[in-house]
Amino acid sequence: MAKLAPPLSCYYQTSPTHRTNHSRHSILTPKASVSFSTQQTHNRGSHTLKTKTTHKPALLQEINKLCESGNLTEALNLLRNDPRNVDSGSARREAVEVLLQACGYRQDMETGRRVHELVSASTQFRNDFVLNTRLVTMYSMCGSPLDSRMVFDGLQGKNLFVWNALISAYSRNQLYHDSINMFIELILETDFKPDFFTFPCVFKACAGILDVRLGQVFHGMAVKMGLVLDVFVGNALVGMYGKCGCLQNAVQLFEKMPERNLVSWNSMIRGFSENGLSQECYDLVREILGEGFLPDDATIVTLLPVCAGEGDGDMGMVIHALAVKLGLNEKLMVKNALMDMYSKCGYLSEAIVMFGKNNKKNVVSWNSMIGGFSREGDVYGTFNLLRRMQVEDENVRVNEVTILNVLPACLEEQELVSLKEIHGYSFRHGFHDDELVANAFVAAYTKCGSLSSAQHVFHGIENKTVSSWNALIGGLAQNGDPQMALDFYFEMKDAGLDPDWYSIGSLILACAHLKFKRYGKQIHGFVLRNGLDCDSFISISLMSLYIHCNKILSASILFSRMEDKSLICWNTMLAGYTQLELPDDALHIFRQMLSNRVQPYEIAIMSVFEACSQLSALRLGKELHCFALKAKLVEDMFVGCSILDMYAKNGSIEQAQMFFDSLTEKDVAAWNVLIAGYGTNGHGNKALELFEEMYRLWLKPDGFTFIGVLMACSHAGLVKEGLMYFKEMQDLYGIEPKLEHYACVVDMLARAGQLEEALRLISEMPEEPDARIWSSLLSSCRSHGDLNMGTKIAERLLELEPEKAENYVLVSNLYAGSGKWDDVRRVRQRMKELGLQKDAGRSWIELEGKVHSFIAGDNLLLESREIRETWKSLEEKITDLGYRPNTSCVLHELEEEEKIERLRGHSEKLAISFGLLKTSKGSTIRVCKNLRICLDCHNAAKFISKAVEREIVVRDNKRFHHFKDGLCSCSDYW
C-alpha cells in the first residue's frame, strides 16, 4: 500500500476490466436476485438462489415477470388461483420464494404477510427451511425484525441458514446487541458451527456498538475455525476495525489478505473515510486503479462524503468525472451522493442542476437538496422544496431525516411560525417519537427564542437520554438563559445521568455568560478528574470561560500547556487579549503564532487589527494591512470592516475613506464603520451625508447604523438632527431603540446643556438606565455647573456601581468644580476605605513600530530631561501666541503655581513633546489617552499645532481631536 500511484486523471482514458474475477459482493447482507430458477444452490452460506438457464415452468415465468415489474399483489393472486398449481408443486414453491424475495426487496410487508399466511396454511410449506429463511429475511428487509423472530420461534426445527438469517436480520436493523446475543446462543445451545455468512453479520454488530474488544474475541474464533482467510470474512473484519478507529489493525489485516476483491478495497477506503483521513482515501483509489480494478458505485459513494467533509469541491469534481467515465453517474445512489457533495462544498447551484435532471428521485434525493438549502440558511428555499416534495412525487414521503434536514434552517425568531408548522406535521406523522427529531426540535425552539416551547417538547420526551438533556441545556446556554441551563443540569444530575463532553461544553458556556468563575473552576476540576482536558474543544471552552471572567492569566496558562495548539486555540487567545484591552499581549501572541508557522486567517487578522486600533498604532496597522493583502484576506467583508475600523480609530479617516471606496462590495456593516468613524473624528455633517447616501442607494440601515449617526450628532452638537433621526429610526425604519440608542441621545442632550430634557428622556425609557447613562449625565452636570442635579445623579450612580473607582472620581470632580472641597475630601476618603484607586492619566504614542507610554507627572523616563526642555521651549512659543494655563482643570486644593506645575506634567503634553523630539519636521503626531483630554491640554495642543506647523491627532476615551493651524476638528465642542 505504500507504493506511489499515478493521479486519478491518468486513468480516465483506460479501463482495464477485471470485473468478472472481482465482482462486487456485499460484506454483510448480499443482495439477492429477484429472479429464481427451478434449481437452488447455496452460495457460500449467503443463501442466494442462483438462476439456472434451463426452461422454466409457465407459472414461475409469469410470477417472475410480475415481481420484476413490481406487480406483487397480482403475482400473489396468480399464485393463489392459478390451476397449474396442482401439476407443478416445485414450481409453486419456487414462485413463493420469488415473491417473498420481491416483497423484501420492495419493502412491501403487507403483501409479504399474505404470502406468509399462504405458507403457514400449507402443510407442504409451513416447515420448509428455505421458505422460512426467506420469510425471516423478508421481514428484516421490511424493517420488522420482531416478525422475523416470530417466524424463527415458530419453527419446529432449525438449521444454520435460518439462524444466520435471524442474526443478519438483527444486524440489518441495527439491533446489534440482539445480533450478538443470538450468535452466542447459536454457539452455546446448538451443534451448528458459524460459517462464512455468520461471522460478517457478527462483525457488523460489533462495529455497530463500537466494541472492538468483543470483535477481537470473535476474530480469534474465526481464526481457530479457519474462516478468517475467506475474502468475505476478511472484508467484514477490515470494516469493523475501520469503524472502531483501529486503522492499524485494519491495514495489517488488509495487507495480509490472500485474496482481495473490490469490496476489500472499498472497506479500507471506508475505514479511512470514517476516521477523517481524506488523503489516504484518495491514495487508495489510485492503488485500486493501479491494481486493475475498476471502482464501482460503492467506491464512489464512499469517496464523495470524504470530499464533502473536507469541503474539497475540486476533488469532488475529479471523482464526479471518474464516475462519468465509468458510467456510474446515472445510478441514483451516486447522483444523491454527488448532490450532497456539491451542496456541502458550497456549489449549491451545481447540486440544483443535478437535482433538476434527476428523473428518478427518491427520498434521499429530496433530503440531500433540502439539507443543502437549509445549511445555506435559505429558509424560503428549504420550505419550498419541502412542499414540492410532497406535491410532485406521490411515491416519496417525508421521513425523520427530512425533518432533521429542515430544522437547521430555523435559526431566527421570524422562523418560529414555520417551525411550529413542521412540529405539527411531525406530531401528526409520529416523527416526534424519534429521539433525534425530538432533540432537534428542542434545539430549534431555543434558537428561535421560544424557550417555553423547547421545554414543553423536552418534557414530552418519555425516555430522556443525555443527548436530550444536552439539547435543552446547550440551547439555553447559547440562546439567552444560561442560568436556566445550569438549573437543568442539576436536574439531570438528580436524574442519575452523568454529563458527557457536550454537556460540559454547554456548562462552561453558561458559566462564561454569567461570569460564574467559582462554578467554572468546579467544572474545570471535574474535567481534570475525568481526563477530559485532552479534548481540545473542552480546553478551548475553558480558556474562553476564564477570558469572560477577566482571568486572562488562567487562560494563558491553559494555552501554554496545550501541546497541539490548533488555529482555534490561537484565535481564542488573540480575541481574549483584545476583548480585555490588552493589545500589547495580543500583538505578542500574534508574532509568536507567526514564528510557529501557524497561518493566520480572517478571525486572527481581525483581532490584531483591533489591537492596533486600541494602541492607536497606525504603522503596525498598515503593515498588517499589507500582510492581509498578500494573504488574500482583504476580500472577506469582515476583514474589510476591521481595516476600515483600524484606520478610523487611528484618526486616519482619509485612508479609511480611500479603502472604503476600493471595496467592490459595500455591505451595511462597512457603511456603519465609516459613519461611526466620521462621527468620532469630528466630522458629524459628513457622517450624516453618508447616511443619506445609504438611503439613496436603497440600503436598509440597522440598529448599529443609528448608533453611529446619533454619536455623530452628539459629538457635533447637532441636537435637532439627532432627535429627528431618533424618531425616524422608530417611525420610518421600524427599529426599536435599545439602551445604546438612548445612551447616545441622553449624551447628546446633556452635552448641549439640555439636562432637564435628558433626565426626562431617561424617565420615559422602557428599560432601566445603566451606569453609562448616569455617568454621562453626571459628567455634563459638572461641565454645565449644575450641582443640584449632579448630586442626585451621583447618588444613583454610586448605588448602581458602588465599587467602581471612576464613578467616585466623577463625583469628586463635580464637587471640585464647584469648590466644595469638604465634599471632595469625603468622597476621596470613601474611596480609600473601599480600597479604590483612581486611574492615572496615561498617554501613549507609536514611533517606528514601538509604543511609548507616559503617565501624568512621570519624571523617571530616560528622556524625561529632554522632554521637559522640549516642553519649556514649546511653552514659550505658545505663550507668545496667547496660551494661558487654565488652572481650573486641576481639581486639587493647591496654590496657583502648584496647579500650573501639575498642568505641565499632564501625560498628553509629555507624549506630544516626545513625538516632536523624535520625529521629523512636518510629520503628524498621533497620541492616544486613556481619559478625556482636559481643557488646558486641548488649548495647548491647538497653539502647538500652529507654533510647530504640524498636525496633532489626539484620541481620548470619547473621540478624536485633529489639531491643525491652531484649530481643532471638534470646534471646541466635546
Secondary structure by P-SEA (a helix, b strand, c coil): ccccccccccccccccccccccccccccccccccccccbbbbcccccbbbbbcccccaaaaaaaaaaaacaaaaaaaaaaccccccccaaaaaaaaaaaaaaaaaacaaaaaaaaaaaaaacccccccaaaaaaaaaaaaaaccaaaaaaaaaacccccaaaaaaaaaaaaaacaaaaaaaaaaaaaccccccccaaaaaaaaaaaaaaccaaaaaaaaaaaaaacccccaaaaaaaaaaaaaacaaaaaaaaaaacccccaaaaaaaaaaaaaacaaaaaaaaaaaaaaacccccaaaaaaaaaaaaaaccaaaaaaaaaaaaaacccccaaaaaaaaaaaaaacaaaaaaaaaaacccccaaaaaaaaaaaaaacaaaaaaaaaaaaacccccccccaaaaaaaaaacccccaaaaaaaaaaaaaaacccccaaaaaaaaaaaaaacaaaaaaaaaaacccccaaaaaaaaaaaaacccaaaaaaaaaaaaaacccccaaaaaaaaaaaaaacaaaaaaaaaaaaaaacccccaaaaaaaaaaaaaacaaaaaaaaaaacccccaaaaaaaaaaaaaacaaaaaaaaaaaaaaacccccaaaaaaaaaaaaaaccaaaaaaaaaaaaaacccccaaaaaaaaaaaaaacaaaaaaaaaaacccccaaaaaaaaaaaaaacaaaaaaaaaaaaaaacccccaaaaaaaaaaaaaacaaaaaaaaaaaacccccccccaaaaaaaaaaaaaacaaaaaaaaaaaccccccaaaaaaaaaaaaaacaaaaaaaaaaaaaaaccccaaaaaaaaaaaaaacaaaaaaaaaaaaaaaccccccbbbbbbcccbbbbbccccccccaaaaaaaaaaaaaaaaaaaccccccccccccccaaaaaaaaaacaaaaaaaaaaacccccbbbbbbbcccccaaaaaaaaaaaaaacbbbbbbcccbbbbbccccccccccc
